[in-house]
């Protein structure tokens, strides 16, 4: 048996940042190397992403993951023990092949991803290399942060319809400067909400601020004004990204903005977005339309994507076939990359490769129910993604990723910061 062969796989039920169960997993190798992960889970989930396995019933309000854990400790462990952690593609093919459902809904994508990621980390540990370097990052490309400032939608009890308003510090020259800038922006937005009479303790799933504003556009104005209040320049130093999560707005053939009690046709909705882009320094729009409207996605990209990032999350679901369809259709010009949407490391890496070959930008992303793990930062660097989106500058499951980037920037030689990653 070789030193990198898998000798043990053990899983347990852990908690994500929302207090819901998820799958923790440890993979141990013959030579003593090991990898440990606690996988994330999303709230705003599209119809085409890999499917978690949940227990149902009354325990943990139906969100229990003991069945997924059991699958790791039996079916998945039996399949991969004896395989080499150095051969990630073969391990992942074995794991995915155990489920006749491509979405992994029978075994559970939460079970499969836990073993897949733990195997990757075990291989890096066996090499005594940081994960980003094992993935090929000889010269670390540190990704541009997209940082959550204000939230609504499924991340904040639908305080407003838009899911997230983020600050993107395109004028920063280092990760350290970028994080400091957006921390200032968040603080100023918090002060503005307090001055307007809102509570200061309303924090959304990803650490952003939340309040029941009178209109969705008020959130864009809030963040733009907060940038200015720091002494930074909107549209020069710091820009705005908007995660619309349009699947959640789509009802009965129209886009419903409950905040304003409006129902808009697709044309009216796109016109509204154009008006917002004229008034605010928006550099990225995510999920502007629902996930099955390919024709209008193509039209929206032509209309809004010149000098701006049109980012597909639910549209692509970190799925190679859907991204390839998007490339053929010229729908969007960037893809959000979430490992738990794909279900394995290999599937996720394949999406990054397709995007790069097509000239699409890539944004490696956390989930609303995330964990204290920091491997996502290493993936973003090792895959040279150029951008990363993990939440705000509060809550330890968010800061763990920012802190990992700050550590690498401070301790590694020849680091480069992806200052030109966005299409502006």
N, C-alpha and C positions, 0 to 999 in steps of 0.2 A: 504493500500500500504506500502511495506517495504522500508527502507531507501536506499537500493541498487537497487531498481527498476528504470528503465530508464523512465524519464519523457519527455525528449526533445532530439532530434537529429537535428543538424543544420550543413550544409556544405556550403563551399564557394570555389571559384576558387582562388588558391594561385599560387606562382611561385616556381619552383625548382631551383637548382643551375645553370642550363643552361639558365634560364629565360623562360622556357616553363611552361605552366599552369599544375597544378596538383590539387589534391583535399585536401582541409583542412576540418576538421570536429571536432565538439565539441559534446560530449555526456554528458548530465546532469542527475544526479540521484535525487531521491525524497529527500534524506537526505542532499543534497547540494554538494555531491562529483561530480567531473567532470573529463573528460579526453579530451585532445586536441591533435590532430596530423595534420601534413602535410605530406602526403605519398610521397615516392620517385618514380622515374621512370628510367628505364634503356635505354641505347643506343644500347649496344650489347645484343640483345635479342634472345633467342633460340626459336625454333618452338613449344616447348611443355609447355611453361610457361603460366600462366593466362594472359588473354588479357585485356588491358586497353580499355576504351571507349573514343574515340576522336571525336570531332565535324566535322572535315573536313572543306572544304570551304576555305575562304581567311583569316578569323580571326585567329590571332596567327599562320599564315602559315599552318592552318589545325590542329594544335595541341591543340586547345581549349578543355577545359574539362567541359564546362557548361552543357552538356547533362548528364555527370556522376554526377555532383553536383545536378542537378534536380532529378535524380534517388534517391540520398540520401535523399533529402528533402521531397520526396513523398513516393515512393514505400518502400524503406528500413526503413525510419523512422516509417511509419505506421505499419510495421511488428514487430519492436522490442520495441516500446514504451510499457511499462508495463511489459517487461521481466526483469529478474534479471541480473544485470551485474556480479554477482557472478557465474553465470552459463554460462561461456564462450562457452562451447561446444554447448549448446542449441542455444545461440545467433548466433554462426557461422553457425550452421546447418540451422537455419531459413534464414540467409542471403544468403547462397549458394543455398538453395532450391528455391529461387525466380528466379533463372536463369536455364533454361533447359540445357544450355551449361555448361559442367563441367569447361571449361576455363573461364567462367563468362564474355564472350564477349558481351552479350546482355545488361546486367545491367552495366557491367564494373568492372573489378577487382580493379581498382583505387577507385571506389565508395565503393565496398564491404570491401576492406581492411581498408579504412578510418574509417568505422563504427566499424569494428572488433577491430582495435587497440585502438580507442578512448574508446571503452567499457572496454577493458583490463586496460587502464590507469585510467579510472573512478573507477573501482573496487579497484585498489591500493590506489587511493586517499581516497575512502570511508573508507578503513581500516587504513588510515594514516600510510601507509608503503611505502617504496621505491619499485619500480616495481620488482627489482631483488630479494628482500626479499619475496615478495608475491608469486613469482614463486618457492619458496622453497630453496632459497640460504641462509641458516642459516650461513654457513661459505663461504663467497664469494670466488669463484674460478675466479680469474682475468685472462682473456684470453691473450694468446700470440699475440702481434700485427704483422700483415703482412702489411708493409707500402710501398706505391707506391713511387718509385724514378724516373722512366723513363717510358714514355708511347708512344704508337703508335696505330695502328689499329683504331677502331671506337672512341677511346677516345682522339685521337690527330691528326685528319685529315690524318691518315695513313702515318705519317712521316716515320715509319717503319712498318713491317707487324705484329710483336709481339705486343700484346695489352698492357701489363704491365710488367715491371721488378720491383720486390719488394724486400725490405730488411727485413729479419726476424732475430731479435736479440736473437737467442736461448741461447746465453751465459749470457744474462742479468738476474739479480735476482729479479728485481722489474719492475713494469710498468714504473715508473719514469725513471729508468735507461734505459729501452728499448726505450722509446720515445726520450730521449736525444741522445742515440747512433745513431738512424736512422736519427735524425735531422742533426747530424754531417755528416752522409753519404750523405744525400741529398745536403748539402752545398758544400761538396767536389766535388760531381758530377756536380753541377752548375758551380763551378770554372773551372773544366776541360772542360766543354762545351764552356765557355767564352774563355779559352786559345786556344781552337781549332777554334775560330772565329764564333761561333754560338751566336745568340741573347739570352739575359738572360731572356727575358719576354715571352718566349714560354712556357706556362703552360697548361697542358691538363685538361680534364674534372674533374679528381679526384685530381688535385693539383700536379701531377708529372711533371717532366721536359719533354720537347719534342724538338726534332731536327731531320732534315732529314739526318740521318747517312747513310754511304755508304753500310753498311751491318747490318743485324739483330744481328749477333754475336758481333758487336761493342757495342751494348747496354749492353750485358752481361759483356764485358770487362770493359766498363765504370763504372758499378756499383761495380764490383769486385775491380777495382783499387781505387775507391772512399772509399771502406771499408778500404783498406790498408792505404790510405792517412790519415785516422783519427787516425792511430795507433792501430786500432782494427784488429783482425785476421780473414780473410775470411775462412769460413768453421769451425770456432771454436767459435768466438764471434758472428759474423753475417753471415748469409747464404743468399742465393738468392732464391726467388720464381718467377716463370714465368707463367703469364697468356697468353696462346697462342691464345685462342679464335679461334680454328681451323675451326669452321664453316665458318668463313670469308675468310679462305685460300682455301677452297674446291671448285674447279671449274672443271667441265668436267672430274671427276674421278681422279683428281690429286690435290696436294697441291701446290699452286702458291705463290711464294715469289717474289712479284713485286720489292722489294728493290734490289734483286740480279738478277731479270729477270730469275728466275728458275721455272721449273715445275718438281715436284718430285712425284714419286709413293709413296704409303703408306710405302713400305719397305725402300725406300730411305729417306723418311721423318723421320721415326723412327730411322734409322741409324744416321741421322744428330742430332737428339735429344740425342742419346747415346754419340755421340762425344762431344756435349756441356756439358753433365753431367760429362764426364771424365775431361774436361778442366776447369770447373767452379763449385763453391760450391753450386750447385742447390739442395735444399731440398724439393721443391714442384713444380710440373708441373700441370697446370690447362688446361682442355679441349685440350688434345694433339691431338685428332682426332675428326672428325665431329660427330654429335649427334646420328646418326643412324647406325654407324659402330660398332655394338656390338662385333662381332667376333674379330676384330682387337683391340678393346679396351681391351678385355681379354688378347690378346697376348701382348699388350703394357704394361699392368699391371704386367704380369709375367716378362717382360724384363726390365722394368724401375722402378718397384715399390718396389724392395728389398732395404730397408733402405731409401726410398724416398716416399713422398706423391704424389699420383696420384689423382688429385682432379677433380671431375665431377661437372660442372656448367650447361652448356647447355645440357649435357648428362642426368642429373637427373632433372633439372628444379624445384628443391624443390617439387618433386612429389613423393608421397609414392609408387605408382605402378612402376614408373621407377626406383626408388632406389631399390625396392625389386627385380626387374629384374636384376639390376646390381649386387646385392648380390648373386643371383643365378648364374649369369654368371661369377662371380669374375672379374667384370669390375670396375676399379678404387679401391681405398681403403679409399677415403675420399669424403665428399659431401659439396658443398657450399650451405649455407642456406640463402635464400633471401625471406623474408615474401611476397614481392609483386609478386614473381614468383608463390607462392602457392595461394594467394588471401585471406586467413584468418589466424588468429593466430593459431587456432586448427590444420589446415592442416600443418602449418609450424612445430609446436611442434611434430606432429606425425612423420614427417620426421626425426627429431632429435632422437626420441625414436627408430625408426627402425635402424638408423645408429648406435646408441649406442649398441643395442642388437646384431648387426652384427659385431661389432668391427671396424666400419668405423670411422675415425676422422671426426669432424664437424668444419666448419669455418663459423661463422655468418658474413654476408656481407652486405655492403651498396650498392647503385647503383650509376651510373655515374651522373644521375640527382637526387641529394639527397637534403635534407633540413636541417634546423638548429636544428631539433629535436635530442635528445640524447637517446631515448628509446632503440635503437639498442644495446647500451652498456649494458643496464640492461638485455635485452634478453640473450645476450651472457653469462652474469654472472649467471642469474637465471637458464638457461638451462645447465649450466656447459659445454659449448661448447668447451672450451679449446683454441680456436683461433678466432680472429676477423680481418676483412679486411675492412677498410673504406676509404682508399685513402692515401694521403700524409700528411705531417705535416704543410701544408698551406691550406687556404680557410676555412672559419668558419663552413661550413657544415661538413667538415672533423674533424676539431679540436674540435667541439662540442662533438663528441664521445670520442676522446682521453681525453678531459678535464673531461668528466664524469668518465672515468676509473681512472684518476689521483685523482679526488675528493674522490671516494669510497676507493681507496687505502689509502689515507691520513686520512680519517675520520672514517673508520670502523675498528673494532677490528677483529683479527683472519683472516685477508685476506691471501689468498694463491695465488701465481702466477704460472700459468700453464707452467712451464719450460720444461716439457717433453711431450708436446702435439703433436709434430710432429714425424714422423717415420724416425729418423735419428740416 
